[in-house]
């Protein structure tokens, strides 16, 4: 047999086998007017699978998914015109490459891409790459029941970050959800405002990481009737914000952030004055707002949470500011380093289990006086037209009277207004030269078995005990009548011994006990109840 011919034949066979089994590095869409992603005929090199899917023929129409698509490396849009809609049909399209979704590779590319009815999942890297210099007027939309998922916290998505990029928009709308853990950069670092933006309208936008967020390098984040939760807004560092020019336009909905770092010359506006509320919440720990040009709360806006605002605060009529108790003496939960013109604000202070909850949580020996402060204005405080003290969760101290400073200031102007007490009896208040003080008077001694403090021992108290059965962190209000923080047979015995105190029993104790769900271990409980039912007495 001819050796040369044999070698050539083997080479040809090897080439054929390699050609058959090698997946092309990319495959391009070749259907005009839309088609089925899952059909091999829609692509130049078969359905994308572990390779790049390219759209580059000025593609238009709707791409459907008749079956769940294989995982792809990435999807690259390189159209100069046209509009594409991807109806995922409830399926998930998963991308594995560092740049999973690429919007344009040349400055001339103008893509208009919409995803709906499914999930985009990014497993690695920079999820959206949109960074070509000079690229303009590209639109990427997530709408309807579309969900964008990424759990990668070390990556960064970019929108119009190349030099000269303008008019590039990411739109999240109409019920769509973005849930990610990576940074998103809008526009290039510049002192000149740009036109690149993220628009969130009737949607949900979450960056689930306290240190990751949206950097407004020269672009805008526009929020309308949506839920947005991020680690930071404005810039990833305080110094970085000084070089940026982007802005937050929070019109309505809910916005939670750990850090808001506004760029120079931009006021942080909360609300647009419309009918839909705009609630800003300082979240996570050590939250703050840096606003050199100030914070302005419009009539539909409000501020809540715990944190520091560095900048002056002003507001339109109807603006709200809600402050909840959280900290012991010397640790103001809310600080304003600037002037606070509260003349148009409705201020609300929320009191809780005072002061037992704080003492237990922080290990502070009682008594301590005053136990905490709620809002400190390191500047000029202009008094509001109304102050509400919310007593819904308030529990009076058991050991002594306390003087509580809820509001402090460096200087003040305007008239003192009498607080309105909501959902509870009025507390004594006093305006002093440095703040507003309340007196939390010691509660009358509670009768054994009276968990809710209403002066009765009845079914309500038994239900509280059942709800907290075997808790090891309980308070009196949670049916720990022995003071050992445990709800057990000893507490049940006390409640049974005092059943009917105040007005007499509405039902017998054994009837009441049969109607309250107290968890296992039932055998131990029944043994205890046998003795309890024998010794129980009704106290009138």
N, C-alpha and C positions, 0 to 999 in steps of 0.2 A: 504494500500500500504506500502511495506517495506521501511522504512525511509532511511536505509543505501544504499539500491539499488538506491533510488531516488537521493541521494547525489552523488553517484558514477557516475550516468548517467549525472547529471548536470556538473560534473567536466569534463567528457569526451567531452561533447558538447562544453564547454568553451575552452578546449584545441584545438579542431578541428577548432573552429572559430578563435582562436588566430593564429593558424598555417596558416590559409588561408589568413588572413589580414595583417600579419606582413611581412615587407620587410626584406630580409636577409641583414645583415650589409655589406656583400660583395658578389660579384659574379665573377667567374673566367672564362676566355676565354678557350674554350675546343675544338676548331677547329684547325686541322693541315693544314698548307698550305694556310691560309687566309680564309676569309668569310665575312658575312654581320653582322656588329655590331647590326643592327636593328632586327635581327632574334633571337627569344628566344632560339632556338636550339643551338646558338653559345656560350651559357653561361651555367654555372652550376646551376645558380639560376635566370635565366631570364635576360632580357636586363637591364643594369644598369640604375637605377632611384633613385636618392637620396641615393645612396650607393657607395661603392668603387668598381671600375673595376680593376681586377688584371690580369696581364699577367705573368705567372710563369712556363710555360711548354716548355721552349726553343722554343717559338713560332716563326714562320717564315711566309712569304707571305704578302699579302695585305689585310688590313681590309677596307671594303667599308661601305658606309652609304646610304642605299636605301631610308631612310626618315630622317627627322631632329631628332637627338637624344634627349632624355630627359636630363635635368640637372642632373649631377652626383656629388657626394661628392668629389671624387678625382680619379685619375688614377695612379696605382702603377705598375711599371715594375720591375720584379724580375727574369728575365731570366739569365741563365748562358751562353747562346749562342744563335745564331740565329739573324735574322734581320727582323724587322717589318716595313711596310709602311702603314700609315693611309691616305687613299684618302677620304677626308671629303666630296667630291662631292658638294662643294659649301655651305655646312651646317656649323653651329656653334656648337662646343662642349664646354659646360659651366661647370666649376668646382667651388664648393662653399667652400671647406675645406681650412684650414690654409695652408696645404701643398698640393696644387692642383695637381701637377705633380711630382711624386716621382721617381727618377732614382736610383733604387737599395735600398735594405734594409739590405743587407749583403755584406761583402767585396768581396765575391766570385761572385757576380752578374756582368755580362758583357752584357749590353743592347745596341742594335743598333736600334734606333727608328727614323723614318722619318714621318713628317706631311706635307701634301700637299693639295692644292685646297680647302681651307676653313679657318675657324677662330677658334682659341682657346681663350676662354674668361674666365678670372679669376675674381671672385667676392670678394674674401677676401684673407687675409693672404699672406704667403710666396709662391709665384707662383710656382717656381721650387725648389725642395729640392733634393740636390745631395751631402750629407754631411757625408755619412758613412765613418768611418775610414778605410783606406786601399783599398777603391774601386778604380779600375783602368780600363782604356780603354773603358769607356762607351761613346757612341756617340748619341747626340740628334740633329736632323736636321730639320730646317724649310726651305722648298724650294717651288719654284713656286709661285702661288698666295695665299700663306698661310699668315694669319695675326694673330699675337699674341697680345691680348689686355688685359690691366689691368689698372684701374684708381685708384688703391689703393696705396697711397703714404707712408703708414706706415709699409710696409712689405719689406722683403728682400729675394731675390732668391740666392741660393748658388750653386756653381759649383766646386766640388772637394775640399771642405773646411775641410774635415776630415783629421786627421793625417795620413800621408803616402799615401794619394790619389794622383794618377798620371795619365796622359794621357787621362783625361776626357775632351771632346770637345763639346761645343755648336756651331753649324754651322748654320748661317743664310745666305741663298744663293739664287741666281737665281730668283730675284724679290720678295722674301719674305719680310715681314715687322714685326718688333717688335715695339710696341708702348705701353709703360708702364710708371709708375710713381714711381717704387720701386728701391731700391738699388740692385745691383748684385755684389756678392763677388766671386772672382776667386782664388782658392787655399787657403791654410791655411797661417796664418801670419808666415812669415819665412824670414830669411836673405838669404836663399838659393833659387835660382830661380827654379820654378817647370815647369811641362809640361801640366798643365791644361790650357784651353784657350777658348776664344770666337773668332771664325772666321766669319767675315762679308764680304761677297764677292758678288758683284753685287746685293746688297740688301739695305734695309733701317732699321736703328736701332735708336730708339728715346726713351730717358728717359725724359719725358716732365715735369721736375721739376728742378728749378735752384739749389736746394740743394741736389739732388739725383743723383747717378751716378754709375760708375763701379770701385770697389775697387780691384786693382791688387795686392792682398796680396802675392801671389807667382806665379801668372799665367799671361798670356799675352792676350792682345787684338790686333787682327790682322785685319786691314781694307784695303780692296782692291776694288777700283772702286765702292764705296758705299757712301751713305749719312748717317752720324752718328751725332746725336745731344744729348748731355748729360749735366747734371749739373756739374759733376766733373769726372776726370779720375785720377787714381793712388791711392788715399785714401780719406776717408771722412773728414779727418782733416790733418793739416800740420804735427802735431806730429806723426800721424799714418803712414805717408809716410816713416818716418825714420826706421820703423820696417818691411817694406815690401821689396819685391824684384821683383815684376812683372814689365812688360814693355809694352809700346805702340808701335806697328809697324804700322805706318800710311803710307801705300804705295801709295794710290791714292784715289781720290774721294773728298768728302767734310766732314770736321770734325769741329763741333762747340762745344765749351765747355766754361763754366764759370770759372772753376778752373782746372788746370792741375798740379798735384802734383807728380812729378817724384820721383821714389825711388833712393836711393844712387847708384852711379856708372852707371846709365842708362841715356844716352843722349836721348833727345826728338828729334827724326828724323821726319822731315816733307817731305814726298815723298820718292820714291825709285829710282829716276833717269830715270824712264820709260817715255813712251809717253803720259800717261794719267795724267792730272793735279792732284795735291794734295793740296787742299786749306784749310788751317786752319784758323778758325775765332774765335776770342775772343768774346763771346756773353754774354747776360744778363748784369747786372750792376756789377761794381767793379771786373771785371774779372782779373785773373792773372795766370801766369805760373811760378811755382817754379821748376827750373831745375838746381840743384847744379852741374850737369855734363855738362850743357849747352844745347842749342838748335841748331840743324844743319838743314838747309833747303837745300834740294837737288835740282837738276836742274828743276824738275817738280813741286817744292813746292812753296808755298807762304803763307804769314801771313797777316791777315787783322783784322779789328775790333778795339775795344777800350779796353785798359787794360795795365797791368804791367807785364813785363817779368823779373824775378829775375834769372839771370844767363847770361853767355856770349852767344852771337849769332854769328854763322858762317854760311857760305853757299857755295854751288857750283855755277859755272857759270850759269846764267839764273834764279837764285832764286829771288823771288819777295817779297816786303813788301809794302802794300798799307795803307795809313793813311788818314782818313777823318776828316774834321774840326768838332769840337764838343764843345769846352770848352772856357770859358773866361780867362782873364789874370790870371796866377798863377796856373791854373788847367790843367796840361799837360794831354791830352787824352791818350797818349802812352808814357810809361816810360820804359827804359831799365836800370835796376840796374846791371850793368856789362859792359863788353866791347862789342862793336858791330863792327865786321869786315864786313863792307858792300861792300868790294872790288868786290865781285861777284854779288851783288844784283842790281836789278832794283827797285829803290825807287820811289813811286808814292804818291804825295800829292794831295788830292781832295779838291778844294775850293768850297764854296757854296754861298748863298745869304749873302753878306758881307757888313756891320755887322748887318743889320736890323734884320735878323732872330734871331741872338743870343740875341740882345738887347730886342726884343719882348718876346722871350721865357723866359728869365731870369730876366726881369724887370730891366736891367742895364741902368742907364742914359747915354745918349750919350753927347759928344764924350768920348770914352775910348781908350787908345792907349798904347801898342798894345792890340788888343782885345783878342787874344788867341794864344797859342802855340800848336804845333801838335805832335812833337816827341822830347823827351829829353833823352839823353844818359848820365847816371851818371857813366862815365867811359871813356875809350879810344874809339873814333869813327874813324874808317878807312873809308875814303871817297869812294863812289861807282864810277862806270864808267858811270852811267847815273842817272839822276833825272828827272822825269816827273811831271809837274804841270798840273793837269786836271782841265780845266776851264769850263767843260760842264754845271755845275750848278752855275757858278760864276755870281754874280750880284755886280757891283761896288757900293761903298758907295755913299750916296747922300749928305752928310753934310761936309766932309773934306777928306783929304788924311790920310791913316793909314799905319804905319809900322808894318808888320806882321812877327813875328819870327816863321818860320815853323819847324826849326830843331835846336836843341841845344846840346851841349856836354860839358863835363868837360875838356877833352883834345882831340886833333885830330892828325891824320897823313894821309898822302896821298895828292893828288892834288885836288884842287877845280874844279868841272866840271860845265859847264854852263847848267842851267836847260832848258829842252825842254818844251814849253808851248803847251798844246793840246786843240784844239777846242776853241780857243779864242786868242785875241791879247796878245802879250808878256807883262808881267809886269816887272818893274825895279827890279833887285835883287842885293844883296850885301852880300858877305861873311865877317863876323866880327870875332873877336877872339873867340866868344862864340857861334856862330851859323850862320845859313843862314836866311837872312831877305828878304822879298818882300815888295814892296810898292804898296798898293792898292790905286790908284788915284781916286779922286772924279769924278764921272760920270758927263758928261754934263747934264744940266737941261733937263728933259724930257718934251715933249709937252703934254698938257692935252689931254687925250684920247689915248695916245700912251703907251699901257700896256707892250708891249714886247721890248720897247726901240729901235726900228729899225728906228726911225725918221719919221715914217708914221702913219697915223690913217686910218686904213682900215679894211678889213674883218677879218684879223688875230686878231686884237684887239677886235672886236665885238664877235668873237668866244670865246675868253678868258673871256669876260664879261658874256656870256651865260653859260659857264662852271662853273662859280663861283657865279651865280645869288643867291642873298639872303644869301651869306656867311657872317658870323659875325666876321671872323678872317682874313679877306683878307688884302693883301698888294697891293702896286701899281701894281706889276707884275701880280696880280690877279684881276685887274680892279677896285680897290678902288681908285678913283681919288680925293675924298674929304678928305681922311685921317681919316675917322671915323671907318675904318675896316669893313664897311658894303658895300656890292654891291647891289645897288638898283636903283630906277628911277633917283636919282640925278646923279649917275655915268653914266647912260645911256644918260641923257641929255647932259652931258659934252662931251661924245663920239660923239653924234649926232651933236653937235654944231661945232665940229672940224673935221667932216668927210671929208676925202680926203686930209688932211694936208700932205704936202711933195711932192706928185706927182699928186694930183687930184684923184677923186673917180674912182675906177675901175668899180663899179656898183653904182647905186643910193642907198641911205641909206635904203629906204623902201624895195627895192628889197633884199638888204643884210639881213635886219631884218627878212624878210619872210623865209629866209633859215637857220636861227639860232634858235635852240631850247632853248627858255627861259621858265623855269617852271612857274607854277601857282604862285600867283593868277593872271589869265589872265585878269579878269575884271579891276583890279587896273592897270595892265600894259597897257591895251588898253586906259584907261582914260589918263594915263600919255603920251602915245605915240601920242594921238591926239594933245596935246599941243606941243609935241616935234617935230612932223612932220611939224607943222606950223612954229615953230621958228627956225628949223634947218637951218644952213647955211653951205656951203662948203668952207673950208679954203684951199687955194692953196699955 
